[in-house]
C-alpha cells in the first residue's frame, strides 16, 4: 500500500477504532505486575532500520527476565532483519503483509488469532506513528500493555488503554527510548523508568558473523560480474530515499560525487532495490560507466548486502536501512540527515559520520506529524550539504592510514 493511503487510513479509521476501544479498555491507573513475565510480544512495524536500533532492547529483556519467551510482530517485508539479528527463534516471529489492503486485513486477522492463543503476559508497542500497533496491543489480551504516551504533550493520540505508559521524549535517541519501554514493565515511577540512564555510547549494533563459504561466494560473483573494478577500492552509494523520497540527497550531487571519486582512482557501486535501477542508470551515464557499476537489485537479501559491505571501503547513503545494516559490519559510513535527525535515528556505529545541518525547519518528520513533512519538496536541509565537502570527507576516510582495509575482490 502507498504510504499516503496508510496515513489516511490510520488518521481516520485508526482514531475512530482507538476511541471506541478506549471506552471499554480505558486506563484507570497504573497496573503493577505480580510476577516476572514469561511471554512478551514486541510490536515494531517501522522500517527495517528501527529493528536494528531495537537490538539493545531485546538484549535487555533477555537479561532482565532470564528464560523469557520473546515474540515479535513485524511487517512481512521487514522479517529478514530479525532473522539476521537472531534475537529470537524464527517461529516466534509473526508477520503482517501490507502489499495491498486485502492482504493487510487478512494477515492482521490471522496474526491476531495467533497472538490471542499465545496468552502473552506483556505486549510492548514500540511504534510512534501507527495506531494499528496500539490497537493490536489492546486486542492481544495481554494484561500489561507498554507503549509511548503523550502524557501532557499534545498529539500522538493512540487510545487510552496503555496501562504502562512511557513518556515519548523527542530529544532522546530511539534506541534509548526502546530501552525505556523494557524498563517500564515493572517500574514504579511516574513517568515510567524515571532516572534510568543509558548513554548512547554504551549501545552498539551487534557484529554479525558470516561463514567463509558465503563470503567467498560473494567475492567470486562480484569479481566475475565486474572484472573492470578489480584492483580498485570500491565505494558504495545508496541514492534512494525509499518510501520517503524527501530524505534523499540530490541525485545530481551523487553524480558529481561519484565522478570525482572515479577520477581519484576509486570504483563506485550504486546499491538499492531493483526498482532503483533508473537512478543507478542516471549516475552510470553521468560517469560514462567507467569504474561505476550498477548493483541495484544485485543483492537479494539483507545478508548478501552485508556481505558485500565487507568488500567495500566506504558507504555513502541517505538516511535509511543501509546505514543501520552497515553498523553491523566493518564498513565506514557517511549518512545524510535533514528531514530526520541523527540525534534520534543515527546508527549505533560510533564511527559513522552523520551529515546534518540543523537548518531552521529541520528535522520536519516527527511523531507529531505522522512523518508527513510540510516541505514542498525543496529539501534545502540536504541540498545545502555540498558534494565538495562530502568528497573531501570521503577521501579523508579512504586515505586514512589507520583504517582497516576491506577484503580484496581480486
N, C-alpha and C positions, 0 to 999 in steps of 0.2 A: 504493500500500500504506500502511496505517496505520503510524505511527511506532513504536507498541508492538510490532507484528509484526516490523518491520525490526530493532528492537533484539533481539528474541528470536532471530531467525534468525542475526543477527550474533554474539550471545553464545554460542549453542550450536553451530551449524554452522560459523560463521566460525572459532571457536577450534580446532575439530577439523581443518578444512582447513589452517589455518596451521600446526598442529602436524605434520601429515603432510608438508606441503611442506618444513618445516624439516628433516626427516630427509634430504631429498635436496639441498636448497639451503642448508644451514646456512652462515652466515658464518664463515669460518675465517681472518679477518684482513682488514685494510683492502685494498681493491683500488685501485690507482693508475692513473688514465687515462694512456695513452701518446700521446694526441693530443687536440686540441680537438674536442669533439663537433660533429657535423654535423646530427644529428637528435635532438631532445629531445621526449619526451612528458611532459606535465604532467597529473596526475590530481587533480581537485578536484571532489568530488561534494557539497560542502556547499551551504548556501543561497546565493542569488544575491549577497548582500552580501559574502560571502567572495571572490567573483571580483573585486569592486571593490577589496577590500583586497589582492588579489594583484597588482594592476596594477604596482606598483613592481618586483615580481619579474620580470614579463615584460619590462619595460624593461631591467632589469639584465642579464638573459640575452642580450638583443639587443646590449647594449653590450659585454658581456664576450666574446661569441663572434660577431663580425660574420659575417653570411651564414648563421647557423644557421637550420635549418628547425624552427620551433616548432609543436607539435601539442598538442591538449588533449582530455581525456576528461571529460565532464560529464554530468549528468542532462539529458535532453531538455528538461525544463521550465526549465532554467537557461541554455540555449544562447543565448537572446536577449541576455543580459547581455554575453556575449563578443562578440556581433555589434555591440552598441553601443560597446563599448570599442575595437574594431578593432585588437586587439593581434596577431592572426594571421589568415591567409586563411580564409574560410569553409569551404573544402574541407579544411582541416586540423583541423576540429572533429569529434570523434567523440562520439556520444551514447548514453546508456542510458535506456530507458523504464522507470520504476518505478511506473507506474499500477496494475499487477497483477503477481502473481508470475509468471504465464506470460509476459507481455510482458517482464518483467525478465530472466528466464532466456534467452529468445530473443535479446533485444538484447545481452545480455552475450556470448553466443557469437559473434554477428555482429561485435561490436566487437573481440573478442579475435582473431578470424581476420584482420581488417583490421590490427590492431596488429602481429601476427606478420609479416605481409607487408611492413610498413614497415621492419623491421630497425633499430630505434632504438638509438642509442649510449647514451643515458641516459634513465631514467624517474625523474621527481620525483613522489613521493607526498606530496601536501600535506595529507592527512587526519589528524585527531587521533583520531577516534572510530570510523570504519568500518573493518572488516577486509577488506571486499571490495576496497578500493583497494590494500591490501597484497598481496592475492592476485593482483590484476592486475599489479602491479609485477614479481613473480617470473615469472609466466606470459608476460609481454611478450617475453621473450627478450633484453632489454637487458642488456649486461654490467655496467653501472653502475646501481645502484638506490639512490636517495637518499630518505630518509624520516625521520620522527621516531622516536626510540628512547628508552626509559626509562633506559638505562644502569643506574645503581644505584638508580633510583627503582622503586617498585612500581607495578603497573598498566600499562595501555597495551600489553598483550601483543598483538603483531601479527605473530608469527613471528620467526625468527632469520635471515632471508635478506636484510635490508637491508645492503649492503656499503659504503655511505657514510652511516653513522648520524649523525643530528643530535640533540643533546640537546634534548628538549622543555622549554621554560622557561615555567612557569605565571605568571611575573611580567613577561613581555615581550609587547608588543603583537604581534598575529598578523602584521601587515604586516612587522614587523621579523624575525619568525621565518621567514616565507616568503623574505625576502632571504637569510637564513642557509642555506636549502636551496639557493639558487642558488650561494652561495659554497662550499658543501660539495663540489661536483663535483670540484674539484681541490685542496681544502685539505689540507695535510699534518698538521694539528694533531689532537690528541685532547683533548676532543671537536672535531668539525669546526668550521671558521670561528672558532676561538678568537681573541679580540682584535678581531674585526670590530665597528666602531662605526657605527651609523646612528641619529641622533636622530629621534624621531617627527616633530619639527617640520620635518625635511628632506623628509618624504614628503607628497605631495599627490595628491589624486584628479585625474584629467585633466578639463579643461573640454571638454565635448562640444559641437561646433558644430551648429547646426540651420539649415536653409535658410529663407529668408524666406517662401517659399510655404507650407511646412508650419506655420510659426509663425502665419501669417495664417489658415490654415485652422482651427487650433485656436481662435484668438481669435473668429472668426465663429461657430464652432459653440457655444462656451460662451455668447456674447452672445445668440445666437438661442434657445438652450435655457433659459437662466436670466436673462431680462431684468430680473428684480426686484433682482438684485445689482449691476447696472451703476452705476458711480459710487462704489462702495464697495470698500475694500481687502479682499481675500479671504485668510482664514486657513484652511489645510488641516489636518485632523486624521486620523490613522490609528489607530483604536482596536483593531484586530485584533491578536491575539497570534500569528497564523499557525499553524504546526504545533506551537508551544509556547505554549499559552494562558496559562501561568503568567507569561509576560513582559508581560502586558497590564496597564496602569494601569486601575483600576476604571472600569467604564462609567459609573457614577453621577458620577464625577469629571469625565469627559469631558462629560457632560450639563451639569453646573453650569458648567464652564469655557466651553463653547460659548454658553450663555445669557448669561453675563456679558460675553463678547466682543460679542455681538449688541447688548446694552444699551449698550455703549461705542461703537456705531456701525460695527462691522465685520460682514462677511459670513463665514459659516463653511461650508466644504465638507468632507464626510466621504468620504475615499478608501478604497479597498480592492478586493478581488476581488468578483465578483458574489455569491458566497456570503456575503459580509459584509453584504448588504442588510438583514437583520433588525436588526443592530447599528445601522446607519445610521437605520433607521426608528424605533428607540427614541430616538435623540438628536434626530431631527427632531420627534418627538411631544412630547418634553420642552420643546423650544424653541418649540413652536407653529408650526413650519415657517417662521417669519418670518426671512428672510435666512439660512436654513440649507438647504443643498442636498445631495442625495444624489448623490455621484459614484462610488459603488461600482460597479465594472464599467464605468464610463464610458470609461476609457482602456483600450484593448485590448492595448496593448504598453507595455513599459518606456519606449520612446522617446516615446510620446504622453504618458505620465505626466511625464516630464522636461520636455517642452514646456509642460505645464500648470503646472509649478513656476515657470516664468518669469513667469506672470501672477498669482502669489500672493505675499503679503508675508511669510508665515511658515508653517512646517510644525511641527506638534506631533505626535510619533509615539512609538509603542512601539519598543523595540529590534528592528531588522529591516531588510529590504531598502530601504524608502523612505528611511531616513536616509542610507544609502550612495549611493542614486541622487541624492538632493538634494545631496550633496557635489560632484557634477559640474555643478551649476547655481548660479545666484546666490542662491537662496532661503536665508534663515537657518533654523536648525533647533534645536528643543528636543527632546531624546530621553530616554526613561526607561530606566534600568537598575536592576537589583536581582538577579534570578536570574543574570544575567551582568554583567560589569564593563566599563566603557568603557576601562579600562586595557589590556584585551586586544582589545576589539571596537568601540571608539569609531570613528566615521567619520574620514576623513582631511581633514575640514574643520576647520581650527584655530579657527574662529569658532563652531563648534557648541557649544551648551550641553548638557552631559550631566548629567542629574539622577541622582545615585547617593548613597545614604545610608551604605552600608557597615555595616549592622547586623551583629550577631554571626554570623548564619547566611548572610550574603550575601557573595559570589556562591555559588550552590549548584549551578549547572550547570557541570560541568568535564569535562576529558578523562578524568578518573579515574572518573566515574560514568556515562559514555556519555550525558551530558546528560539524565540521568534523576534529577530532583530528589527528595530525601526529603520535600519540603514537602507538607503535607496540603491544599494549595490556598489556604490563608490567607496570601497573599503580602504579609506586613507590610512587606517591603522597598519595595513600591510603594504600599501603602495609606497609609504614613506620609508620602508626598510629597503634601502637601495642595494642592488646586486653587487655594486663595487665593494661595499662593506662586507657583504657575505662572502664574496670571493676572497677577500683579504683574510677573514677569519678561517675559512676553509683551508687555505694554503698554510696558514699558521699551524693548524692541526695536522695537516698532511706532512708537513716538513719538520714537525717536532721530533727531536732526536730521542726523546724518552718514550715515545708511544710504542705500543705493541704492533708489530706488523701482522696484517691478515694472512690467512693461509694462501699460498700461491695457487693460481689456477693452472699454470703450466705443468 
